[in-house]
Amino acid sequence: MTAHSALFARLARSDFRSRFRLGPRERAYADAKGRGTIADHARDFIAGRLAPEAPRNDGRQTPMRGHPVFIAQHATGCCCRGCLEKWHGLRRGRPLSPREQAYVVDVLMTWIDGEMGFDPHRRRPRGPQQGKTDR
C-alpha cells in the first residue's frame, strides 16, 4: 500500500489516464539520467508550468510525449490546473504552495517508479532477471 493507493485506484478506472505508459525512448532517457535527475526535472516542470496562479497555456502546456515526467503528468492528472483540481483537489486561481508542489512531484515519481519497476522498499530497481539463478 502506498500513500497514493486510493488516487491510483481512481486513475486506473479512467480509460484516458490508464492508457499512458512509458515508451522505450522515455524509459531509456530515465535510465540514462537516473531517478534523481528525473525528480529534479519534475520539480522544475511543476514550478514553472503548474505552480503559478495562472499558468501560461493552461490546459495545453504539457506535451503528450518526449519526457517521462510529461507522460506521468497525464497519467496522474497533474497536467494542468483543471486536472489538478479534479483529481487532487488543488484549486485553480492561486499559486501552488511549496508543499503542494512537493505532493505533485511525489505523485509523479511514484508513478514513474512503478513504470520503471522500482520498488521503494528494496531501494534498487527490479530487473527482469531478479530472483532467477543459472542452474
PyMOL commands that set and color helices and strands:
alter all, ss='L'
color gray80, all
select helices_A, chain A and resi 5-12+15-18+24-33+35-50+68-75+81-88+98-116
alter helices_A, ss='H'
color red, helices_A
select strands_A, chain A and resi 118-119+124-125
alter strands_A, ss='S'
color yellow, strands_A
deselect
rebuild
show_as cartoon
